[in-house]
Amino acid sequence: MYLALYRKYRSKTFDEVISQEHITTTLKNQIKTGKLAHAYLFTGSRGTGKTTCAKLMARAVNCLSPVDGSPCGECEVCKAIADGCPDIIEMDAASNNGVDDVRALRDEVMYTPVLCRYKVYIIDEVHMMSGSAFNALLKTIEEPPAHVIFILATTEIQKVPATIVSRCQQFSFRRT
Ligand SMILES: [Zn+2]
C-alpha cells in the first residue's frame, strides 16, 4: 500500500506534462525563486493538463526539497500529500457552486495549515459558480491570508467575471 502510493506519486513532475512547456517552465521558475502568486487561473479545454498542473503546483509549493521546481516525492510533506493531506483542498465548482459553499470556504481559509506551508485550494470548473458565490470568492482572493494559494481552473474563461480574472495569474493551456 505504502509503496504503491509512493511509486505512483514519485512519477509525477512538471517535466512529464506534455506540450505545455510555456506554462511548466514558468511554474518551475516560481518554485525555484519562491516568487509565488496568491491566485492562479488555469484555462483551456479538457485534457490539456490543467488539473495535473494544479495538483503538481500544490505539492511543489509545499515540498521541503523540490527538484528542479518539481515536488521531490520523497519528503514527509510530499508523502503526506500523496496520502491525502487536509491542507490541499480540491473543490469541484459544478457541485459546490453556491454562496454558502464559498462562505464556508472564506471562514476556513483563515485557519493556518495543519502540516504544509501553504493551504492550496484547487477549484475546478470555477465558471460554474453562481454570481453571489463569485462575489464571496472575490473578497477572499482580494485579501488572501499569506498561507493560502488559490488555483482556479476552467474550460470556459468567458464565463468567469473579469474581477476574478484580473486578480489571478492566468495560464492558457493549449491543445496538443
Ligand atoms: Zn517533497
Backbone and ligand atoms as CSV (ligand in chain L), in Angstrom:
chain,resi,resn,atom,element,x,y,z
A,1,MET,N,N,0.846,-1.209,0.000
A,1,MET,CA,C,0.000,0.000,0.000
A,1,MET,C,C,0.872,1.246,0.000
A,2,TYR,N,N,1.752,1.290,0.955
A,2,TYR,CA,C,2.615,2.450,1.074
A,2,TYR,C,C,3.489,2.615,-0.178
A,3,LEU,N,N,4.096,1.513,-0.590
A,3,LEU,CA,C,4.978,1.557,-1.752
A,3,LEU,C,C,4.216,1.930,-3.021
A,4,ALA,N,N,3.013,1.423,-3.117
A,4,ALA,CA,C,2.224,1.702,-4.310
A,4,ALA,C,C,1.962,3.200,-4.429
A,5,LEU,N,N,1.574,3.799,-3.330
A,5,LEU,CA,C,1.303,5.240,-3.336
A,5,LEU,C,C,2.580,6.007,-3.639
A,6,TYR,N,N,3.607,5.570,-3.019
A,6,TYR,CA,C,4.883,6.244,-3.145
A,6,TYR,C,C,5.350,6.254,-4.598
A,7,ARG,N,N,5.260,5.096,-5.221
A,7,ARG,CA,C,5.698,4.987,-6.615
A,7,ARG,C,C,4.820,5.810,-7.533
A,8,LYS,N,N,3.544,5.734,-7.285
A,8,LYS,CA,C,2.585,6.454,-8.114
A,8,LYS,C,C,2.888,7.943,-8.030
A,9,TYR,N,N,3.128,8.372,-6.814
A,9,TYR,CA,C,3.360,9.788,-6.609
A,9,TYR,C,C,4.681,10.233,-7.220
A,10,ARG,N,N,5.672,9.407,-7.052
A,10,ARG,CA,C,7.016,9.774,-7.430
A,10,ARG,C,C,7.169,10.000,-8.935
A,11,SER,N,N,6.314,9.377,-9.701
A,11,SER,CA,C,6.440,9.510,-11.148
A,11,SER,C,C,5.963,10.863,-11.651
A,12,LYS,N,N,5.458,11.720,-10.782
A,12,LYS,CA,C,4.852,12.950,-11.266
A,12,LYS,C,C,5.747,14.179,-11.087
A,13,THR,N,N,6.169,14.740,-12.200
A,13,THR,CA,C,6.907,16.005,-12.189
A,13,THR,C,C,6.386,16.882,-13.321
A,14,PHE,N,N,6.743,18.151,-13.278
A,14,PHE,CA,C,6.316,19.068,-14.339
A,14,PHE,C,C,6.871,18.647,-15.706
A,15,ASP,N,N,8.023,17.983,-15.685
A,15,ASP,CA,C,8.627,17.590,-16.960
A,15,ASP,C,C,7.829,16.507,-17.679
A,16,GLU,N,N,6.908,15.866,-16.943
A,16,GLU,CA,C,6.087,14.831,-17.579
A,16,GLU,C,C,4.804,15.393,-18.168
A,17,VAL,N,N,4.548,16.675,-17.940
A,17,VAL,CA,C,3.361,17.305,-18.525
A,17,VAL,C,C,3.678,17.615,-19.991
A,18,ILE,N,N,2.860,17.062,-20.872
A,18,ILE,CA,C,3.175,17.119,-22.297
A,18,ILE,C,C,2.754,18.454,-22.935
A,19,SER,N,N,3.647,19.035,-23.682
A,19,SER,CA,C,3.350,20.151,-24.603
A,19,SER,C,C,2.816,21.414,-23.943
A,20,GLN,N,N,3.113,21.626,-22.663
A,20,GLN,CA,C,2.710,22.882,-22.034
A,20,GLN,C,C,3.947,23.549,-21.428
A,21,GLU,N,N,5.050,23.476,-22.161
A,21,GLU,CA,C,6.315,23.977,-21.602
A,21,GLU,C,C,6.256,25.460,-21.261
A,22,HIS,N,N,5.458,26.227,-22.026
A,22,HIS,CA,C,5.351,27.659,-21.737
A,22,HIS,C,C,4.799,27.891,-20.338
A,23,ILE,N,N,4.041,26.928,-19.847
A,23,ILE,CA,C,3.462,27.045,-18.505
A,23,ILE,C,C,4.371,26.386,-17.467
A,24,THR,N,N,4.783,25.169,-17.745
A,24,THR,CA,C,5.553,24.442,-16.727
A,24,THR,C,C,6.898,25.119,-16.446
A,25,THR,N,N,7.491,25.740,-17.470
A,25,THR,CA,C,8.752,26.452,-17.237
A,25,THR,C,C,8.550,27.608,-16.261
A,26,THR,N,N,7.469,28.349,-16.453
A,26,THR,CA,C,7.182,29.478,-15.564
A,26,THR,C,C,6.886,28.996,-14.144
A,27,LEU,N,N,6.088,27.946,-14.034
A,27,LEU,CA,C,5.742,27.437,-12.697
A,27,LEU,C,C,6.979,26.914,-11.979
A,28,LYS,N,N,7.819,26.197,-12.707
A,28,LYS,CA,C,9.048,25.676,-12.093
A,28,LYS,C,C,9.940,26.828,-11.610
A,29,ASN,N,N,10.034,27.878,-12.423
A,29,ASN,CA,C,10.851,29.029,-12.020
A,29,ASN,C,C,10.285,29.710,-10.776
A,30,GLN,N,N,8.968,29.747,-10.671
A,30,GLN,CA,C,8.362,30.339,-9.469
A,30,GLN,C,C,8.707,29.520,-8.231
A,31,ILE,N,N,8.705,28.202,-8.379
A,31,ILE,CA,C,9.068,27.346,-7.247
A,31,ILE,C,C,10.531,27.582,-6.867
A,32,LYS,N,N,11.384,27.676,-7.901
A,32,LYS,CA,C,12.818,27.828,-7.637
A,32,LYS,C,C,13.131,29.165,-6.985
A,33,THR,N,N,12.420,30.214,-7.385
A,33,THR,CA,C,12.712,31.547,-6.862
A,33,THR,C,C,11.835,31.904,-5.663
A,34,GLY,N,N,10.791,31.113,-5.424
A,34,GLY,CA,C,9.887,31.409,-4.319
A,34,GLY,C,C,8.955,32.575,-4.589
A,35,LYS,N,N,8.898,33.031,-5.848
A,35,LYS,CA,C,8.009,34.156,-6.191
A,35,LYS,C,C,6.664,33.620,-6.658
A,36,LEU,N,N,5.809,33.327,-5.693
A,36,LEU,CA,C,4.531,32.699,-5.992
A,36,LEU,C,C,3.420,33.729,-6.067
A,37,ALA,N,N,2.398,33.423,-6.831
A,37,ALA,CA,C,1.195,34.256,-6.845
A,37,ALA,C,C,0.233,33.749,-5.777
A,38,HIS,N,N,-0.698,34.608,-5.368
A,38,HIS,CA,C,-1.726,34.176,-4.417
A,38,HIS,C,C,-2.843,33.413,-5.105
A,39,ALA,N,N,-3.019,33.709,-6.382
A,39,ALA,CA,C,-4.117,33.079,-7.114
A,39,ALA,C,C,-3.701,32.829,-8.558
A,40,TYR,N,N,-3.977,31.630,-9.005
A,40,TYR,CA,C,-3.689,31.250,-10.388
A,40,TYR,C,C,-5.000,30.902,-11.078
A,41,LEU,N,N,-5.025,31.142,-12.371
A,41,LEU,CA,C,-6.178,30.743,-13.172
A,41,LEU,C,C,-5.673,29.949,-14.368
A,42,PHE,N,N,-6.032,28.675,-14.380
A,42,PHE,CA,C,-5.622,27.790,-15.471
A,42,PHE,C,C,-6.801,27.648,-16.430
A,43,THR,N,N,-6.613,28.059,-17.674
A,43,THR,CA,C,-7.699,27.987,-18.645
A,43,THR,C,C,-7.307,27.076,-19.805
A,44,GLY,N,N,-8.316,26.543,-20.462
A,44,GLY,CA,C,-8.062,25.693,-21.616
A,44,GLY,C,C,-9.046,24.542,-21.663
A,45,SER,N,N,-9.086,23.878,-22.808
A,45,SER,CA,C,-10.065,22.817,-22.982
A,45,SER,C,C,-9.682,21.588,-22.158
A,46,ARG,N,N,-10.600,20.656,-22.094
A,46,ARG,CA,C,-10.411,19.436,-21.316
A,46,ARG,C,C,-9.200,18.660,-21.777
A,47,GLY,N,N,-8.522,18.033,-20.832
A,47,GLY,CA,C,-7.436,17.138,-21.197
A,47,GLY,C,C,-6.141,17.825,-21.573
A,48,THR,N,N,-6.007,19.103,-21.229
A,48,THR,CA,C,-4.778,19.815,-21.586
A,48,THR,C,C,-3.783,19.861,-20.424
A,49,GLY,N,N,-4.154,19.318,-19.274
A,49,GLY,CA,C,-3.199,19.233,-18.169
A,49,GLY,C,C,-3.426,20.236,-17.046
A,50,LYS,N,N,-4.558,20.914,-17.057
A,50,LYS,CA,C,-4.818,21.929,-16.020
A,50,LYS,C,C,-4.821,21.322,-14.622
A,51,THR,N,N,-5.598,20.250,-14.455
A,51,THR,CA,C,-5.725,19.648,-13.131
A,51,THR,C,C,-4.410,19.004,-12.696
A,52,THR,N,N,-3.741,18.370,-13.634
A,52,THR,CA,C,-2.439,17.772,-13.322
A,52,THR,C,C,-1.478,18.843,-12.823
A,53,CYS,N,N,-1.419,19.977,-13.524
A,53,CYS,CA,C,-0.509,21.045,-13.122
A,53,CYS,C,C,-0.944,21.678,-11.804
A,54,ALA,N,N,-2.243,21.778,-11.570
A,54,ALA,CA,C,-2.722,22.340,-10.306
A,54,ALA,C,C,-2.273,21.462,-9.137
A,55,LYS,N,N,-2.398,20.163,-9.309
A,55,LYS,CA,C,-2.003,19.238,-8.247
A,55,LYS,C,C,-0.485,19.252,-8.051
A,56,LEU,N,N,0.245,19.314,-9.162
A,56,LEU,CA,C,1.705,19.393,-9.052
A,56,LEU,C,C,2.131,20.664,-8.334
A,57,MET,N,N,1.465,21.759,-8.665
A,57,MET,CA,C,1.805,23.045,-8.052
A,57,MET,C,C,1.513,23.003,-6.553
A,58,ALA,N,N,0.387,22.403,-6.182
A,58,ALA,CA,C,0.028,22.295,-4.763
A,58,ALA,C,C,1.102,21.538,-3.989
A,59,ARG,N,N,1.674,20.531,-4.633
A,59,ARG,CA,C,2.736,19.754,-3.983
A,59,ARG,C,C,4.048,20.527,-3.987
A,60,ALA,N,N,4.341,21.143,-5.143
A,60,ALA,CA,C,5.647,21.797,-5.296
A,60,ALA,C,C,5.822,22.966,-4.325
A,61,VAL,N,N,4.763,23.748,-4.101
A,61,VAL,CA,C,4.905,24.905,-3.199
A,61,VAL,C,C,5.145,24.467,-1.760
A,62,ASN,N,N,4.780,23.236,-1.459
A,62,ASN,CA,C,4.918,22.736,-0.089
A,62,ASN,C,C,6.088,21.774,0.112
A,63,CYS,N,N,6.630,21.271,-0.972
A,63,CYS,CA,C,7.719,20.286,-0.890
A,63,CYS,C,C,8.911,20.874,-0.133
A,64,LEU,N,N,9.517,20.058,0.707
A,64,LEU,CA,C,10.653,20.527,1.514
A,64,LEU,C,C,11.934,20.642,0.695
A,65,SER,N,N,12.048,19.861,-0.370
A,65,SER,CA,C,13.254,19.960,-1.211
A,65,SER,C,C,12.918,19.689,-2.672
A,66,PRO,N,N,12.284,20.675,-3.320
A,66,PRO,CA,C,11.888,20.494,-4.727
A,66,PRO,C,C,13.097,20.193,-5.610
A,67,VAL,N,N,12.866,19.384,-6.633
A,67,VAL,CA,C,13.917,19.027,-7.577
A,67,VAL,C,C,13.623,19.741,-8.897
A,68,ASP,N,N,14.457,20.708,-9.253
A,68,ASP,CA,C,14.265,21.493,-10.473
A,68,ASP,C,C,12.836,22.038,-10.571
A,69,GLY,N,N,12.300,22.493,-9.454
A,69,GLY,CA,C,10.974,23.118,-9.461
A,69,GLY,C,C,9.811,22.161,-9.358
A,70,SER,N,N,10.084,20.863,-9.359
A,70,SER,CA,C,9.016,19.872,-9.202
A,70,SER,C,C,9.077,19.270,-7.798
A,71,PRO,N,N,7.934,18.757,-7.308
A,71,PRO,CA,C,7.947,18.115,-5.991
A,71,PRO,C,C,8.855,16.885,-5.990
A,72,CYS,N,N,9.577,16.681,-4.886
A,72,CYS,CA,C,10.560,15.587,-4.838
A,72,CYS,C,C,9.899,14.225,-4.733
A,73,GLY,N,N,8.704,14.189,-4.129
A,73,GLY,CA,C,8.013,12.908,-3.970
A,73,GLY,C,C,8.534,12.066,-2.824
A,74,GLU,N,N,9.541,12.565,-2.147
A,74,GLU,CA,C,10.186,11.738,-1.124
A,74,GLU,C,C,10.162,12.334,0.274
A,75,CYS,N,N,9.960,13.645,0.374
A,75,CYS,CA,C,9.993,14.267,1.707
A,75,CYS,C,C,8.691,13.963,2.462
A,76,GLU,N,N,8.670,14.293,3.745
A,76,GLU,CA,C,7.499,13.941,4.547
A,76,GLU,C,C,6.238,14.674,4.076
A,77,VAL,N,N,6.428,15.890,3.565
A,77,VAL,CA,C,5.257,16.631,3.097
A,77,VAL,C,C,4.709,16.019,1.805
A,78,CYS,N,N,5.599,15.699,0.876
A,78,CYS,CA,C,5.159,15.039,-0.363
A,78,CYS,C,C,4.411,13.747,-0.056
A,79,LYS,N,N,4.950,12.979,0.882
A,79,LYS,CA,C,4.300,11.716,1.230
A,79,LYS,C,C,2.945,11.958,1.883
A,80,ALA,N,N,2.889,12.962,2.744
A,80,ALA,CA,C,1.623,13.267,3.409
A,80,ALA,C,C,0.569,13.694,2.399
A,81,ILE,N,N,0.983,14.515,1.429
A,81,ILE,CA,C,0.026,14.967,0.415
A,81,ILE,C,C,-0.446,13.786,-0.432
A,82,ALA,N,N,0.470,12.883,-0.730
A,82,ALA,CA,C,0.089,11.697,-1.513
A,82,ALA,C,C,-0.928,10.845,-0.765
A,83,ASP,N,N,-0.859,10.885,0.559
A,83,ASP,CA,C,-1.796,10.108,1.372
A,83,ASP,C,C,-3.101,10.852,1.643
A,84,GLY,N,N,-3.182,12.127,1.197
A,84,GLY,CA,C,-4.403,12.896,1.412
A,84,GLY,C,C,-4.287,13.857,2.563
A,85,CYS,N,N,-3.596,14.957,2.348
A,85,CYS,CA,C,-3.364,15.949,3.395
A,85,CYS,C,C,-4.494,16.981,3.404
A,86,PRO,N,N,-5.018,17.334,4.580
A,86,PRO,CA,C,-6.141,18.277,4.640
A,86,PRO,C,C,-5.795,19.702,4.194
A,87,ASP,N,N,-4.519,19.998,4.018
A,87,ASP,CA,C,-4.150,21.349,3.583
A,87,ASP,C,C,-4.336,21.566,2.081
A,88,ILE,N,N,-4.507,20.489,1.356
A,88,ILE,CA,C,-4.757,20.605,-0.080
A,88,ILE,C,C,-6.237,20.317,-0.300
A,89,ILE,N,N,-6.967,21.337,-0.678
A,89,ILE,CA,C,-8.421,21.214,-0.777
A,89,ILE,C,C,-8.839,21.286,-2.241
A,90,GLU,N,N,-9.458,20.234,-2.706
A,90,GLU,CA,C,-9.931,20.221,-4.095
A,90,GLU,C,C,-11.444,20.330,-4.106
A,91,MET,N,N,-11.934,21.354,-4.800
A,91,MET,CA,C,-13.375,21.576,-4.911
A,91,MET,C,C,-13.782,21.517,-6.370
A,92,ASP,N,N,-14.917,20.937,-6.612
A,92,ASP,CA,C,-15.491,20.973,-7.944
A,92,ASP,C,C,-16.620,22.001,-7.906
A,93,ALA,N,N,-16.420,23.109,-8.609
A,93,ALA,CA,C,-17.406,24.184,-8.533
A,93,ALA,C,C,-18.752,23.772,-9.125
A,94,ALA,N,N,-18.756,22.732,-9.942
A,94,ALA,CA,C,-20.024,22.269,-10.513
A,94,ALA,C,C,-20.961,21.739,-9.425
A,95,SER,N,N,-20.403,21.208,-8.344
A,95,SER,CA,C,-21.260,20.683,-7.284
A,95,SER,C,C,-21.154,21.483,-5.981
A,96,ASN,N,N,-20.282,22.477,-5.938
A,96,ASN,CA,C,-20.160,23.352,-4.753
A,96,ASN,C,C,-20.237,24.807,-5.212
A,97,ASN,N,N,-21.304,25.134,-5.921
A,97,ASN,CA,C,-21.302,26.424,-6.609
A,97,ASN,C,C,-22.084,27.514,-5.895
A,98,GLY,N,N,-22.630,27.207,-4.723
A,98,GLY,CA,C,-23.484,28.183,-4.056
A,98,GLY,C,C,-22.713,29.130,-3.162
A,99,VAL,N,N,-23.365,30.211,-2.794
A,99,VAL,CA,C,-22.727,31.205,-1.953
A,99,VAL,C,C,-22.380,30.630,-0.577
A,100,ASP,N,N,-23.193,29.698,-0.092
A,100,ASP,CA,C,-22.903,29.102,1.217
A,100,ASP,C,C,-21.594,28.314,1.189
A,101,ASP,N,N,-21.351,27.624,0.071
A,101,ASP,CA,C,-20.105,26.870,-0.068
A,101,ASP,C,C,-18.912,27.807,-0.005
A,102,VAL,N,N,-19.023,28.944,-0.698
A,102,VAL,CA,C,-17.892,29.867,-0.751
A,102,VAL,C,C,-17.735,30.598,0.581
A,103,ARG,N,N,-18.841,30.865,1.259
A,103,ARG,CA,C,-18.726,31.498,2.584
A,103,ARG,C,C,-18.037,30.569,3.560
A,104,ALA,N,N,-18.370,29.286,3.482
A,104,ALA,CA,C,-17.698,28.297,4.334
A,104,ALA,C,C,-16.210,28.282,4.027
A,105,LEU,N,N,-15.901,28.379,2.742
A,105,LEU,CA,C,-14.501,28.417,2.319
A,105,LEU,C,C,-13.810,29.664,2.881
A,106,ARG,N,N,-14.513,30.796,2.833
A,106,ARG,CA,C,-13.928,32.046,3.344
A,106,ARG,C,C,-13.580,31.952,4.816
A,107,ASP,N,N,-14.436,31.288,5.582
A,107,ASP,CA,C,-14.149,31.116,7.012
A,107,ASP,C,C,-12.967,30.183,7.209
A,108,GLU,N,N,-12.940,29.153,6.381
A,108,GLU,CA,C,-11.942,28.097,6.532
A,108,GLU,C,C,-10.530,28.568,6.167
A,109,VAL,N,N,-10.422,29.455,5.180
A,109,VAL,CA,C,-9.088,29.876,4.738
A,109,VAL,C,C,-8.320,30.609,5.836
A,110,MET,N,N,-9.033,31.130,6.823
A,110,MET,CA,C,-8.360,31.885,7.878
A,110,MET,C,C,-7.498,30.990,8.779
A,111,TYR,N,N,-7.860,29.719,8.860
A,111,TYR,CA,C,-7.094,28.810,9.713
A,111,TYR,C,C,-5.775,28.438,9.048
A,112,THR,N,N,-4.723,28.404,9.826
A,112,THR,CA,C,-3.408,28.090,9.273
A,112,THR,C,C,-3.333,26.610,8.880
A,113,PRO,N,N,-2.410,26.282,7.978
A,113,PRO,CA,C,-2.289,24.890,7.541
A,113,PRO,C,C,-1.917,23.962,8.692
A,114,VAL,N,N,-2.323,22.715,8.577
A,114,VAL,CA,C,-2.029,21.717,9.606
A,114,VAL,C,C,-0.571,21.273,9.510
A,115,LEU,N,N,-0.159,20.987,8.301
A,115,LEU,CA,C,1.148,20.372,8.100
A,115,LEU,C,C,1.986,21.145,7.084
A,116,CYS,N,N,1.327,21.670,6.074
A,116,CYS,CA,C,2.030,22.280,4.953
A,116,CYS,C,C,2.350,23.746,5.223
A,117,ARG,N,N,3.171,24.294,4.363
A,117,ARG,CA,C,3.450,25.721,4.424
A,117,ARG,C,C,2.257,26.526,3.897
A,118,TYR,N,N,1.681,26.026,2.835
A,118,TYR,CA,C,0.531,26.704,2.224
A,118,TYR,C,C,-0.675,25.774,2.167
A,119,LYS,N,N,-1.831,26.336,2.474
A,119,LYS,CA,C,-3.074,25.670,2.123
A,119,LYS,C,C,-3.347,26.001,0.661
A,120,VAL,N,N,-3.617,25.008,-0.115
A,120,VAL,CA,C,-3.868,25.249,-1.534
A,120,VAL,C,C,-5.290,24.811,-1.861
A,121,TYR,N,N,-6.065,25.747,-2.391
A,121,TYR,CA,C,-7.435,25.460,-2.817
A,121,TYR,C,C,-7.455,25.327,-4.325
A,122,ILE,N,N,-7.790,24.155,-4.786
A,122,ILE,CA,C,-7.932,23.914,-6.222
A,122,ILE,C,C,-9.430,23.895,-6.523
A,123,ILE,N,N,-9.878,24.868,-7.282
A,123,ILE,CA,C,-11.307,24.942,-7.604
A,123,ILE,C,C,-11.482,24.687,-9.094
A,124,ASP,N,N,-11.995,23.500,-9.399
A,124,ASP,CA,C,-12.142,23.082,-10.789
A,124,ASP,C,C,-13.481,23.578,-11.337
A,125,GLU,N,N,-13.507,23.804,-12.629
A,125,GLU,CA,C,-14.725,24.288,-13.310
A,125,GLU,C,C,-15.305,25.506,-12.591
A,126,VAL,N,N,-14.431,26.465,-12.322
A,126,VAL,CA,C,-14.822,27.614,-11.485
A,126,VAL,C,C,-15.922,28.451,-12.132
A,127,HIS,N,N,-16.067,28.361,-13.462
A,127,HIS,CA,C,-17.109,29.142,-14.148
A,127,HIS,C,C,-18.520,28.710,-13.748
A,128,MET,N,N,-18.639,27.546,-13.087
A,128,MET,CA,C,-19.958,27.059,-12.675
A,128,MET,C,C,-20.492,27.774,-11.422
A,129,MET,N,N,-19.666,28.591,-10.795
A,129,MET,CA,C,-20.127,29.268,-9.575
A,129,MET,C,C,-21.247,30.254,-9.878
A,130,SER,N,N,-22.111,30.427,-8.894
A,130,SER,CA,C,-23.167,31.422,-9.024
A,130,SER,C,C,-22.566,32.819,-8.844
A,131,GLY,N,N,-23.316,33.830,-9.235
A,131,GLY,CA,C,-22.835,35.212,-9.119
A,131,GLY,C,C,-22.490,35.587,-7.689
A,132,SER,N,N,-23.337,35.190,-6.752
A,132,SER,CA,C,-23.064,35.539,-5.358
A,132,SER,C,C,-21.855,34.764,-4.825
A,133,ALA,N,N,-21.686,33.554,-5.328
A,133,ALA,CA,C,-20.509,32.778,-4.922
A,133,ALA,C,C,-19.239,33.449,-5.439
A,134,PHE,N,N,-19.298,33.955,-6.666
A,134,PHE,CA,C,-18.142,34.664,-7.209
A,134,PHE,C,C,-17.811,35.896,-6.363
A,135,ASN,N,N,-18.847,36.612,-5.939
A,135,ASN,CA,C,-18.603,37.800,-5.116
A,135,ASN,C,C,-17.927,37.438,-3.799
A,136,ALA,N,N,-18.375,36.340,-3.204
A,136,ALA,CA,C,-17.774,35.906,-1.945
A,136,ALA,C,C,-16.323,35.470,-2.171
A,137,LEU,N,N,-16.091,34.765,-3.286
A,137,LEU,CA,C,-14.739,34.322,-3.610
A,137,LEU,C,C,-13.827,35.519,-3.864
A,138,LEU,N,N,-14.382,36.512,-4.545
A,138,LEU,CA,C,-13.595,37.705,-4.875
A,138,LEU,C,C,-13.045,38.367,-3.616
A,139,LYS,N,N,-13.863,38.453,-2.590
A,139,LYS,CA,C,-13.404,39.092,-1.344
A,139,LYS,C,C,-12.226,38.339,-0.748
A,140,THR,N,N,-12.262,37.012,-0.862
A,140,THR,CA,C,-11.158,36.207,-0.330
A,140,THR,C,C,-9.910,36.364,-1.182
A,141,ILE,N,N,-10.088,36.397,-2.487
A,141,ILE,CA,C,-8.935,36.498,-3.386
A,141,ILE,C,C,-8.310,37.896,-3.324
A,142,GLU,N,N,-9.120,38.885,-3.003
A,142,GLU,CA,C,-8.581,40.246,-2.891
A,142,GLU,C,C,-7.600,40.373,-1.739
A,143,GLU,N,N,-7.904,39.734,-0.640
A,143,GLU,CA,C,-7.029,39.823,0.527
A,143,GLU,C,C,-6.814,38.449,1.137
A,144,PRO,N,N,-6.107,37.592,0.417
A,144,PRO,CA,C,-5.921,36.236,0.944
A,144,PRO,C,C,-4.906,36.229,2.075
A,145,PRO,N,N,-5.122,35.373,3.091
A,145,PRO,CA,C,-4.091,35.205,4.113
A,145,PRO,C,C,-2.801,34.713,3.439
A,146,ALA,N,N,-1.663,35.025,4.025
A,146,ALA,CA,C,-0.375,34.697,3.400
A,146,ALA,C,C,-0.163,33.198,3.224
A,147,HIS,N,N,-0.907,32.397,3.984
A,147,HIS,CA,C,-0.701,30.947,3.921
A,147,HIS,C,C,-1.627,30.252,2.923
A,148,VAL,N,N,-2.298,31.032,2.083
A,148,VAL,CA,C,-3.269,30.441,1.160
A,148,VAL,C,C,-2.918,30.734,-0.299
A,149,ILE,N,N,-3.035,29.722,-1.131
A,149,ILE,CA,C,-2.888,29.879,-2.581
A,149,ILE,C,C,-4.121,29.272,-3.251
A,150,PHE,N,N,-4.700,30.040,-4.167
A,150,PHE,CA,C,-5.832,29.534,-4.937
A,150,PHE,C,C,-5.372,29.132,-6.330
A,151,ILE,N,N,-5.859,28.002,-6.788
A,151,ILE,CA,C,-5.649,27.617,-8.183
A,151,ILE,C,C,-7.029,27.328,-8.776
A,152,LEU,N,N,-7.480,28.232,-9.617
A,152,LEU,CA,C,-8.779,28.079,-10.251
A,152,LEU,C,C,-8.566,27.489,-11.642
A,153,ALA,N,N,-9.452,26.603,-12.040
A,153,ALA,CA,C,-9.336,26.009,-13.377
A,153,ALA,C,C,-10.683,26.107,-14.077
A,154,THR,N,N,-10.635,26.386,-15.369
A,154,THR,CA,C,-11.884,26.483,-16.118
A,154,THR,C,C,-11.690,26.157,-17.588
A,155,THR,N,N,-12.733,25.573,-18.158
A,155,THR,CA,C,-12.745,25.357,-19.607
A,155,THR,C,C,-13.436,26.529,-20.305
A,156,GLU,N,N,-14.084,27.407,-19.508
A,156,GLU,CA,C,-14.860,28.483,-20.125
A,156,GLU,C,C,-14.533,29.821,-19.471
A,157,ILE,N,N,-13.399,30.343,-19.856
A,157,ILE,CA,C,-12.890,31.573,-19.261
A,157,ILE,C,C,-13.858,32.752,-19.442
A,158,GLN,N,N,-14.610,32.725,-20.543
A,158,GLN,CA,C,-15.522,33.850,-20.815
A,158,GLN,C,C,-16.656,33.936,-19.801
A,159,LYS,N,N,-16.854,32.849,-19.018
A,159,LYS,CA,C,-17.916,32.863,-18.006
A,159,LYS,C,C,-17.385,33.259,-16.629
A,160,VAL,N,N,-16.096,33.533,-16.535
A,160,VAL,CA,C,-15.520,33.938,-15.249
A,160,VAL,C,C,-15.468,35.459,-15.215
A,161,PRO,N,N,-16.018,36.076,-14.171
A,161,PRO,CA,C,-16.052,37.540,-14.110
A,161,PRO,C,C,-14.657,38.158,-14.219
A,162,ALA,N,N,-14.587,39.286,-14.913
A,162,ALA,CA,C,-13.306,39.973,-15.113
A,162,ALA,C,C,-12.657,40.350,-13.788
A,163,THR,N,N,-13.476,40.620,-12.777
A,163,THR,CA,C,-12.930,40.993,-11.467
A,163,THR,C,C,-12.121,39.851,-10.859
A,164,ILE,N,N,-12.566,38.620,-11.122
A,164,ILE,CA,C,-11.820,37.441,-10.648
A,164,ILE,C,C,-10.556,37.258,-11.491
A,165,VAL,N,N,-10.743,37.310,-12.811
A,165,VAL,CA,C,-9.624,37.075,-13.735
A,165,VAL,C,C,-8.480,38.048,-13.451
A,166,SER,N,N,-8.825,39.300,-13.192
A,166,SER,CA,C,-7.790,40.330,-13.032
A,166,SER,C,C,-6.952,40.133,-11.777
A,167,ARG,N,N,-7.440,39.348,-10.863
A,167,ARG,CA,C,-6.686,39.123,-9.629
A,167,ARG,C,C,-5.885,37.831,-9.643
A,168,CYS,N,N,-5.963,37.131,-10.752
A,168,CYS,CA,C,-5.246,35.863,-10.859
A,168,CYS,C,C,-4.124,35.969,-11.879
A,169,GLN,N,N,-3.096,35.163,-11.685
A,169,GLN,CA,C,-2.102,34.996,-12.725
A,169,GLN,C,C,-2.640,33.922,-13.670
A,170,GLN,N,N,-2.828,34.316,-14.917
A,170,GLN,CA,C,-3.521,33.424,-15.852
A,170,GLN,C,C,-2.559,32.632,-16.730
A,171,PHE,N,N,-2.872,31.361,-16.892
A,171,PHE,CA,C,-2.099,30.491,-17.782
A,171,PHE,C,C,-3.057,29.824,-18.754
A,172,SER,N,N,-2.767,29.958,-20.043
A,172,SER,CA,C,-3.629,29.361,-21.071
A,172,SER,C,C,-3.011,28.054,-21.564
A,173,PHE,N,N,-3.679,26.964,-21.236
A,173,PHE,CA,C,-3.236,25.642,-21.700
A,173,PHE,C,C,-3.738,25.453,-23.112
A,174,ARG,N,N,-2.876,24.920,-23.961
A,174,ARG,CA,C,-3.298,24.752,-25.345
A,174,ARG,C,C,-3.426,23.278,-25.696
A,175,ARG,N,N,-4.232,23.036,-26.669
A,175,ARG,CA,C,-4.416,21.684,-27.180
A,175,ARG,C,C,-3.152,21.197,-27.833
A,176,THR,N,N,-2.865,19.940,-27.641
A,176,THR,CA,C,-1.627,19.414,-28.231
A,176,THR,C,C,-1.908,18.803,-29.589
L,1,ZN,ZN,ZN,8.980,16.789,-1.369
